[in-house]
Amino acid sequence: MKEEEKQKLGEEIIKKICEIYDPEIPVNIYELGLIYDVKISDDRDIMIEMTLTSPNCPVAESLPVEVEEKVSEIKTITSVKVNIVFEPPWTKDMMSEEAKLELGML
């Protein structure tokens, strides 16, 4: 898989992730800074590293599944795996300027 193909697929994956919103905050999980990394293998296997706003997040079980399902909608992908991590811990500083503006933090 060429680097430009990976870049295009990465952009498509981010678009899909941006369709998923935290149920308690009216901002998508990408803009919230919950997605730490998206790795694309040459075989089109996707590994997404993400976190939650807190370890006790009420959607801790359902949100990773929702991310896997949403990204799996992209037909050219072989597989999707989401890995939840808590290092580094999520903070409000990880939010995009757009998210902060939306939440009245700027």
C-alpha positions in Angstrom: 0.0 0.0 0.0 1.5 3.3 -1.1 1.9 6.2 1.4 -0.6 8.4 -0.4 -3.2 5.6 -0.2 -2.6 5.3 3.5 -3.0 9.1 3.9 -6.3 9.1 1.9 -7.5 6.1 4.0 -6.4 7.8 7.2 -8.5 10.9 6.2 -11.5 8.7 5.5 -11.1 7.0 8.9 -11.0 10.4 10.7 -14.1 11.5 8.9 -15.9 8.4 10.1 -14.6 8.9 13.7 -15.9 12.5 13.6 -19.4 11.2 13.2 -19.2 9.7 16.7 -20.2 12.0 19.6 -19.6 11.7 23.3 -23.1 11.2 24.7 -22.6 13.8 27.4 -20.7 16.4 25.4 -22.0 17.8 22.1 -18.6 17.4 20.4 -17.2 14.5 18.3 -14.7 12.2 20.0 -11.9 13.2 17.6 -12.2 16.9 18.4 -12.4 16.0 22.1 -8.9 14.5 21.7 -10.0 11.0 22.6 -8.2 9.5 19.5 -4.5 9.2 20.2 -3.4 7.2 17.2 -4.6 5.5 14.0 -2.2 2.9 12.5 -2.8 1.5 9.0 -1.0 -1.6 8.0 -0.1 -2.5 4.4 -2.9 -5.1 4.6 -5.4 -2.4 5.5 -5.7 -3.6 9.1 -6.5 -0.6 11.3 -5.4 -0.2 14.9 -6.9 2.8 16.7 -5.6 3.9 20.1 -8.0 5.9 22.1 -8.9 7.0 25.6 -11.9 8.0 27.5 -12.6 11.2 29.4 -12.4 9.1 32.6 -11.9 5.4 33.5 -15.4 5.5 34.9 -16.9 6.8 31.7 -20.5 5.4 31.3 -19.8 4.5 27.6 -16.5 2.7 28.4 -17.8 -0.6 26.9 -20.0 0.8 24.1 -17.8 3.6 22.7 -14.9 1.4 21.4 -17.4 -0.9 19.8 -19.1 2.1 18.1 -15.7 3.3 16.8 -14.9 -0.2 15.4 -18.3 -0.5 13.7 -18.2 3.0 12.2 -14.7 2.6 10.8 -15.6 -0.9 9.5 -18.2 0.8 7.2 -15.2 1.7 5.0 -15.3 -1.0 2.4 -11.6 -1.1 1.7 -10.6 -1.9 5.3 -9.7 -5.5 6.2 -10.1 -5.2 10.0 -10.4 -2.7 12.8 -9.2 -3.0 16.4 -9.6 -0.4 19.1 -7.3 -0.3 22.0 -8.3 1.7 25.1 -5.4 3.4 27.0 -5.3 5.7 29.9 -1.7 6.9 29.5 -1.4 9.7 29.0 -4.5 10.6 30.9 -7.0 12.7 28.9 -7.2 16.4 29.9 -9.2 19.3 28.5 -5.9 20.5 26.9 -6.2 17.7 24.3 -9.4 19.2 22.9 -9.2 21.0 19.6 -9.7 24.8 19.4 -13.0 24.0 17.7 -14.2 21.8 20.6 -13.2 24.4 23.1 -15.1 27.1 21.2 -18.2 24.8 20.9 -18.1 24.3 24.7 -17.6 28.0 25.5 -14.1 27.4 26.8 -12.5 30.1 24.6 
